[in-house]
């Protein structure tokens, strides 16, 4: 598969893993826009919010819960969660991911 995030999830490409469970991983963004900039990526390949099905609802909620867990572990006082959707919405990689930014 040509998907960069699928390759990272499958550990075929290097990344700095911050978190991993059966459904998702969190890695450091290689081009951070804030002192803390993590990407929370589902292991299931979904291109974007536009392509998600109703059956993906729990998985997308899980990404937000993972963000909350990481923010708590890192004692972040405040943070932003961002989904970029489509090229015009800032999405560069065609695999859904949640940005967690702080600082």
N, C-alpha and C positions, 0 to 999 in steps of 0.2 A: 504494500500500500504506500502511496506517495504522501500521505498525511503526516506532517511533521509531528503533530501532537500524538498521533497513534504510535509513531516510532518512539517518542519519548516515553509514553505510557508503557510500551513493551520493552523499554530499556535497550532499544536498538540505537538510540541517540542519547548523548549525555545531557544531563540537566541536574540542577541542584534541588533535590527533593526535600521538601519541608514536611510533607504529610503524605500518607498513603493509606487507603482502606480498600475494601473489595470493589467499590464503585467509583472512586475518584483519587486523584493525586493533586498535590499543590507543589508548585515549583517557583523559584525566583524568576522574575521576568529578566531577560537578558538586556533589555533596554528600559530600565526603570524610569518612571515618571514621578516617583516619590521615594523618600528614604525606605519605606516598606512598599514593595510592589510585587505581589504574588499573583500567580495564575492558578485558578482552581479548575481542573479539567476532568470531565467525566471519562471513565475508561471506555464507555460506549461511544462510538463515533456518531455524532450528530453535527451536521454542518452549521446550523444556527438556530436561533429562536424561531425563525420563520419555518423551519422544517420539522420542528418538534411535533410529536403526536400527544394526544391526551395521556397515553401510557407513559410518557416521559416526564409527566408533572412531578412525580415523587423524586425522580433523579435530579431535576433542576432545583427542587426544594432542598435536597441533600447538599447541593453545592453551597447554598446559602448557610446551611447549618455547619458545614465544614469551615466556612469563613468565620462564623461566630466562634467556633472552637479554637481556631488559630489565633484570632484576635484576643481571646481570653488568655491563651497560653502566653502570648507576647505582651500582655498587659497594655494593649492599645487603648488609649482613652477615647479615641474616635477613629472612624475609618469610612471609606467609600467602597461600595460594591457596584461594579459596572459590567454590563453585558454590551458589547458592541455588536450590532446586527447589520450585516451587509456591508459592502465596500463603502457606500456613502455614509454609513453609520460608524465607520472606523475599523471594521473587522478586516483583519489581514489574513488570518489563518482560517480555513474553512472547517473548523472543528470548534464547537461551542466551548467557551471558557469564561469564567468569571474573574474579573480583576478585583483584587483586594488592595487598596492603597491607603497609606497612612503616613502622617508626618508632614 
